[in-house]
Amino acid sequence: MRKINNIIVCFRKDGKRIEEQQSLMNLFLEYGKLHEVSIVEAGDEDQKADLVISGGGDGTFLDAARIAFLYDVPVAGINIGHMGFLTEINPDELQMIEKLFTGDFTVNTRMMIDVAVARGGDYIFNYTALNESIIHRETSSGMICFGIDYNDEKLPEYRGDGVIISTPTGSTAYNLSCSGPIIYPTENSFVINAIAPHALTHRPIVLPADGTIKVHLKDCGKAALLCDGKSSVDIFENDEIAIKKSSRKLQVVSNPDRSFFDILSNKLHFGRRM
């Protein structure tokens, strides 16, 4: 049982499902008054938080997760989005929602990755991501060429549209749409998955997260690095992108009535006959 005094709420920012957001906020305020918990929306926080609640889809959850990671507190996802794969709680599960205010919930941890870009000996970009780091060619450019090292072991050279370095949490996101493997979310591993590789022999590879991945851009005028779809930077030939497991993990509130395989089945129709 945790003591919850302050909650930050993060809602979707696309102007959609306003009525659902307002209904959810009214519920939060009701439970907040009942259990003497302070509620503030993201952007109004005063450096005090015991829990972050996401009200939206997966994009909103990523925003909320970043806030929770910075404060080192759990994040809970309530789905008022389309897919909502990362959001384990439905708006009508009132008993579960109230438990967020009483502190009567369980938490799983998720691996995060630290992403850094070095150029000419200087670091020009740093980000900590939950889902993935993506290196992708510019729309107007041709395929890119890059080398990948894992703990100073060289992988075969890649040519194609780019590469995804995914966490287990992100394995069911862009990685999955590029035919990558599904990794159990509490595992500690990376997935390296080429995007539209020029060689048919390239296949996704799963590696222990104890090592460091380094990507070196070759024969490339310009590409883009995108982390969690939230932060991006242009990268150029001879830049080095280093990806490693973060020293800290994200705390995620789990729904005891819904297993990972339930979510796979309900959201992605995993194992269903078509």
N, C-alpha and C positions, 0 to 999 in steps of 0.2 A: 504494500500500500504506500503510495506516494502522497506527499502533501502538496496540493495544487493551490497556489495563491494567485498566480497571474498567467493568463493565456493570451497568446497572440493569434489572431485569426487572419488567414490569408485566403481571399476570394479570387476567382477568375477575373481577368481584366479585359475581356473581349466584349463586354457589354451584353452578353447573352445570359439567359436564365436568371434575370434580376429578381423575379418573384421568388424563385427557389432560394436564392441567396438571402433575401430578406426574411423569408420564413425560417431559414436555418439560423440567422442572426438573432431573431426573436427568441428562438428556442435556447440559444446560447445565453442570452441575457436572462432568461427565466431561470436556467440552471445556475448561472452565475450568482444571481440574487439569492437563490435557495441555499447554495453551498458557500456563499461569501467568497466568490472568485472574481477577480478583476478581469474584464475582457477589453482588449484593444485590437483594432485592425492593424495589419502590417503597414508600417510607415508612421504609425503614431506611438510605437513602442518606446518605453523609457529605460531601456537596458534591463528590464526585469521580465523574466519569463520562466515558467516551469514546464510549459508545454506549448507547442505550436499546432494549430488545427488548420488543415487545408480543406476548403470547400470549393470543389471544382473537379477537373479531370487530372490527367497525368502532368500536363504542363503546369498547372497550379500547384500540384504536389511537389514538383521540382523546385518551384519558387519557395514554397514553405520549408522544404527540406534544407535549402541553403540557409534560411534563417535559423532553423533548429540546430544545424551543424555549427553555426557561428556561436550560438548561445550554449551549445552542448546540452541540449534538452531533447526529449522525444518529440516526434512529429506523428500526428494522426491524420489519415486521409478519409474524408467523407465525399462520396462520389456524387457530384451533380454535373458530370461530363458525359461524353459519349462512351468511350472505352473504359476509362477509369481502372486500368489494370493495377496501378500502384495504390489505389484508394480502396481499402479493405472494408470500409463501413458504409452501409447504405443509409440515406436520410431517414428511413422509417424504422431503423433499429434504435429506438429511443433509449432502451435500457443500456445498450453499449455506449451511446453518446453520453448519457448521464454519468457513466463510470469514468469518463474522461475528466469530469469535474470533481469526482471523489477520489481520484487517484487509484482506483481499483482496476488496473489494467496491466497486461504483460507487454514486454518490450523485446523485440528481436534487434540484432545489430546487422547493419549492412556495410560492406566494404566500400570505401571511397577511394578515388585515385587522384594523386597530385600530378598535374600536367604543367610542364615548364618548357618554354621555347628559348633556346640560346642562339644568339647571332653575334658573330665576331667576338666571342668570349664574354658577352654580356647577356643577362637574362632579360628578355623584353616582355615576357608574358608568363603569368602564373595563375592557375585555377585549380580548385578541388571539385571534382565531378562525381556524381552518383551513378549515372548511366553509362556514358561513353565519351571518348575523344575521337573525333572524326577528322581525317585529312582528306580533302576533296579537291579535285581540279576545278579551276575556274570555268564557267560556262563557255567562254570564248576560246579556251585553250584546249590543246589535245591531251592525250593521256600523260600522266606523270610517272616518273621513275623514282623509286626510293628503295633504300636499303634499310633493313631492320636488324638490330642486334638485341639479343636477350642475354643479359649477364655476359656480355662480350662474345657470345656465340653468334655467328652470322647466319641469318636465315637466307634462303635464296632471294635474289633481287626481284622486286615486284614492279610490274608495269600495269597501269589500268587507270580507272577513274579515281581511285583512292583506297583508303584502308580505315577500318573501324577497330579501335581497341576498346573492348567492352568489359564492364564489370559483370558479375553474376546478375545483379539487379537489371542492368541494361541488356542482358542477353535476350530478353523478350521484347526489346524495342527494335531499333534499326537493324541490329545484328540479326534478329530473327527474320526480318523482311528480306535480308540478303542471304537467306538459307543457312544462317549460323546455328549452332547448337543452343539448347536451353540449359542453363546452369541453375542449380538450386540456389536461391537467393542468399543464403547465409554462408555459402562457400567462399573460399579465398582463392580466386583464380582470375586470370585474364582470358579473353578470347580475342585473337587476332584474325580478322576477317577481311579479305580483299573485296573491294567494290568493283564489279565488272572487270575482273582481271583479264589481261591479254592472253595469258596461258591457262588452258583448261585444267592443268595439273595443280593449280593453286587451290587449296582447300582450307577452311577455317581450322585453327589450331588452338587448343586450350593449354595454358601454361600456368605453373604455380605463381601466385602473386607475391612470393617472397623476393623475386628478382626484379630487375629494372629493364624496361623496354626503351630502346632508343631508335628513333626513326630519322634517317638522313635523307633530305631531299636531293635528288640528282636530276640532271637534264630537265629542269623545271623552271620556267620563268616565274610563275606565281601560282600559289594554291591557297587554300583557306583551311584553317584549323577551327573546328567548332566543338565546344564542350557542352553537353547536355542541352543543346539547342538554345543556350542562353548567352554564351559569351564566345566571341570569335576574334580571330586575328589573321591578317594576311601573312603568309609564309613564303619564303623564296629559296632558291637553290642555295645549298650549303647550310641552311638552317638545321638545327638539331632539336628534335622534340623528345623530351624524356618523360616517361610515364612510370610511376611507381605507386604501390599501395600507400595510402595515407596512414600516418601514425594513429589517427583517430577514426572511429567508425560512427556512422549515423545510427541513432536510436529510432526505431520505427514501432509504433503501437500496432500490435497484431490483434486480429479478430479471432477469438477462440472457436467461433462457429464456422470458420472458413479457412480451409487449408490451402496451401499453394496449388495443389492439384485441383481443388475445387475451382480456384480462380482460373487456372489454365482451361478447365473444361467449360466454365460459364462464359469467360471473356473471349477465349480463342478457339473454343469448340474442340479442344484437344481430345483425341481419342474417339470422337464421334464419327459415325459412318455418314458419309455425305450422300 
